[in-house]
């Protein structure tokens, strides 16, 4: 897989397995000093929203577990392209909360995704109706996509066995999760519609790291249990100028929802 615009969970490997092992161990390490996952999540979010508090809050923990060098030494192998990206974009785009995401914010977003998955996995699985939103950049660009309209968005028809949308959809259906291809839908309206229709709902997202965090937070604002898997690289039109296919870790998805 070619590098993403800002990050690649492959680093120098053939799969993104190393990333998932790294982020798991990093969270376990931090939880040795802050044993409550929800408190740790709150501290991570504070550091993202108010960078000036970064040094203040990590000093509350033994061994300064949130020191920059710990995050950088563990995660910088996955974020090698961020510096060049930020130097290339305009000043205006640097203030875009997605496009202008800094390396330190990427590190903290990675922690947030893992923590949210741990905290809300049980509630996600217990919901009466579970959905998943898959980005259209996961399709196989060598073939014409034959997806068709579903209840709330496009649905995969399984036309190509090598397509990541097809592979992901099969696994999701195995665990009674309805997969949809996220293209143009207003997610806030979609969630309100589903909440009126079902006793309880939960949502799984697959997206680039900054977009995934934004989507998971939206769900939690609606009191919808949310979990998610980051794309291995970010290569959609928003980042690259034109859409290019990408991937996600199939094994990580099944480990999350089983």
C-alpha positions in Angstrom: 0.0 0.0 0.0 1.4 3.4 -1.0 1.8 5.9 1.8 -1.1 8.1 2.9 -1.1 11.8 2.8 -0.2 12.2 6.5 0.0 8.8 8.1 0.4 5.1 7.4 -0.4 2.4 9.9 1.8 0.0 7.8 5.0 2.0 8.8 7.6 -0.2 7.2 5.7 -3.5 7.4 3.4 -5.4 5.0 0.4 -5.1 7.4 -0.8 -2.7 10.1 -0.7 -5.4 12.8 2.3 -3.7 14.5 0.3 -0.5 14.9 -2.5 -2.2 16.8 0.0 -4.0 19.1 1.8 -0.7 19.7 -1.3 1.3 20.6 -2.6 -1.5 22.9 0.7 -1.7 24.8 0.9 2.1 25.1 -2.6 2.4 26.6 -1.8 -0.5 29.0 1.3 1.4 30.1 -0.7 4.6 30.7 -3.4 2.8 32.6 -0.8 1.5 35.1 -0.7 5.1 36.4 -4.3 6.1 35.6 -6.4 3.0 36.2 -9.7 4.4 35.1 -10.1 4.3 31.3 -12.8 7.1 31.3 -10.6 9.5 33.3 -7.7 8.8 30.9 -9.9 9.4 27.9 -10.9 12.8 29.5 -7.3 13.8 29.9 -6.5 12.8 26.4 -9.3 14.9 25.0 -8.3 17.9 27.2 -4.8 17.7 25.7 -6.2 17.7 22.2 -8.5 20.6 22.7 -6.1 22.7 24.8 -2.5 21.9 23.8 -1.2 24.3 26.5 -2.5 21.8 29.1 -0.5 19.0 27.7 2.3 19.3 30.2 0.0 20.2 33.0 -2.1 17.1 33.0 0.5 14.5 32.2 2.5 15.6 35.3 -0.4 14.4 37.4 0.6 10.9 36.6 3.6 9.0 37.9 6.5 8.7 35.6 5.2 11.5 33.4 3.5 9.0 31.2 2.3 11.5 28.7 5.7 13.0 28.0 6.1 13.9 24.3 9.1 11.6 23.9 7.0 8.5 24.9 4.3 9.2 22.4 6.8 10.2 19.7 9.1 7.3 20.2 6.2 4.8 20.0 4.0 6.3 17.3 6.1 8.6 15.0 6.9 5.7 12.7 3.2 5.9 11.6 3.1 9.6 11.0 6.2 10.3 8.9 4.4 12.4 6.2 2.7 14.9 8.5 5.5 17.5 8.5 5.7 17.7 4.7 1.9 17.9 4.5 1.6 20.8 6.9 4.4 22.7 5.1 2.6 22.2 1.7 -0.9 23.4 2.6 -2.0 27.0 2.8 -2.2 29.0 6.1 -6.0 28.9 5.9 -6.0 25.1 5.6 -3.8 24.7 8.6 -6.8 26.0 10.7 -9.0 23.2 9.2 -9.6 20.8 12.1 -9.1 17.8 9.9 -6.6 18.8 7.2 -4.5 20.8 9.7 -4.2 18.0 12.3 -0.8 18.1 13.8 1.5 15.2 14.6 0.8 15.5 18.4 -2.9 15.6 17.7 -2.6 12.4 15.6 -0.9 10.7 18.6 -3.6 11.7 20.9 -6.4 10.7 18.4 -4.8 7.3 18.2 -5.0 7.0 22.0 -8.6 8.3 22.0 -9.8 5.7 19.4 -8.3 2.8 21.4 -9.8 4.1 24.7 -13.3 4.6 23.2 -13.2 1.1 21.7 -12.3 -0.4 25.1 -14.9 1.7 27.0 -17.9 1.2 24.6 -17.3 -2.2 23.1 -19.7 -3.9 25.5 -22.5 -1.3 25.1 -22.0 -1.5 21.3 -22.6 -5.2 21.2 -25.6 -5.0 23.5 -27.5 -2.5 21.3 -30.7 -3.8 19.6 -29.6 -2.4 16.2 -26.0 -2.1 15.1 -24.8 -0.3 12.0 -21.4 0.3 10.4 -20.4 3.1 8.1 -17.6 2.3 5.5 -16.0 4.9 3.4 -16.3 4.6 -0.4 -12.6 4.8 -0.8 -12.4 1.2 0.4 -13.8 -0.1 -2.8 -11.7 -1.7 -5.5 -11.0 1.1 -8.0 -10.2 -1.4 -10.8 -13.9 -2.5 -11.0 -17.2 -0.6 -11.3 -18.9 -0.6 -8.0 -22.4 -2.2 -8.1 -23.6 -1.0 -4.8 -27.3 -0.2 -4.5 -29.4 2.1 -2.3 -30.3 0.6 1.1 -32.5 1.9 3.9 -30.1 4.8 4.9 -27.2 4.6 2.4 -25.6 2.5 -0.3 -25.1 -1.2 0.4 -22.5 -3.6 -0.9 -23.8 -6.3 -3.4 -20.6 -8.4 -3.1 -19.6 -8.1 -6.7 -15.8 -8.2 -6.0 -14.1 -10.6 -3.5 -11.0 -8.4 -3.3 -12.9 -5.2 -2.4 -12.4 -4.2 1.2 -16.0 -3.0 1.4 -17.1 -6.5 0.4 -14.7 -8.2 2.8 -15.7 -5.9 5.7 -19.4 -6.2 4.9 -19.3 -10.0 5.2 -17.6 -9.9 8.6 -20.0 -7.2 9.9 -23.1 -9.2 8.8 -21.6 -12.3 10.5 -22.0 -10.4 13.8 -25.4 -8.9 13.0 -24.1 -5.5 12.1 -25.7 -3.8 9.1 -23.0 -2.2 6.9 -23.5 0.9 4.7 -21.2 2.7 2.4 -20.9 6.3 3.6 -21.2 8.6 0.6 -23.4 11.7 1.1 -25.6 11.0 4.1 -26.2 13.6 6.8 -25.0 11.5 9.7 -26.8 13.6 12.4 -30.2 13.1 10.6 -29.5 9.4 10.1 -28.9 8.8 13.8 -32.0 10.7 14.8 -34.0 8.6 12.3 -32.6 5.4 13.6 -33.1 6.4 17.2 -36.8 6.9 16.6 -37.1 3.6 14.8 -35.1 1.3 17.2 -35.1 0.7 20.9 -31.3 1.2 21.0 -28.6 1.6 18.4 -24.9 1.6 18.2 -22.4 2.5 15.4 -19.1 1.4 14.1 -17.1 3.7 11.9 -14.1 3.1 9.5 -12.4 6.3 8.4 -9.1 8.2 8.5 -8.0 9.0 12.0 -9.2 12.6 12.4 -12.5 11.9 10.7 -13.0 8.7 12.8 -12.6 10.6 16.0 -15.0 13.3 14.9 -17.6 10.6 14.0 -17.2 8.7 17.2 -17.6 11.9 19.2 -20.8 12.8 17.3 -22.2 9.4 18.2 -21.4 9.7 21.9 -23.0 13.2 21.9 -26.2 11.4 20.8 -25.6 8.8 23.6 -24.9 6.2 20.9 -22.2 3.7 21.8 -19.5 4.0 19.2 -16.4 2.0 18.2 -14.1 2.4 15.2 -11.3 1.2 13.1 -8.9 3.7 11.4 -8.0 3.4 7.7 -4.5 2.1 7.2 -3.7 5.2 5.2 -5.6 8.4 4.3 -5.8 8.6 0.5 -9.3 10.0 -0.4 -9.9 13.1 -2.5 -10.0 15.3 0.5 -6.3 14.6 1.1 -4.9 13.6 -2.3 -6.9 15.8 -4.7 -8.5 12.7 -6.2 -9.8 9.6 -4.6 -7.4 6.7 -4.3 -8.2 3.3 -2.8 -7.1 2.4 0.7 -7.5 -0.4 3.2 -8.1 -1.3 6.8 -7.1 -4.2 9.0 -9.6 -7.0 8.6 -8.3 -8.9 11.6 -8.5 -5.8 13.9 -12.1 -5.4 12.8 -13.1 -8.9 13.8 -11.2 -8.7 17.1 -13.1 -5.6 17.9 -16.6 -6.9 17.2 -16.4 -10.5 18.2 
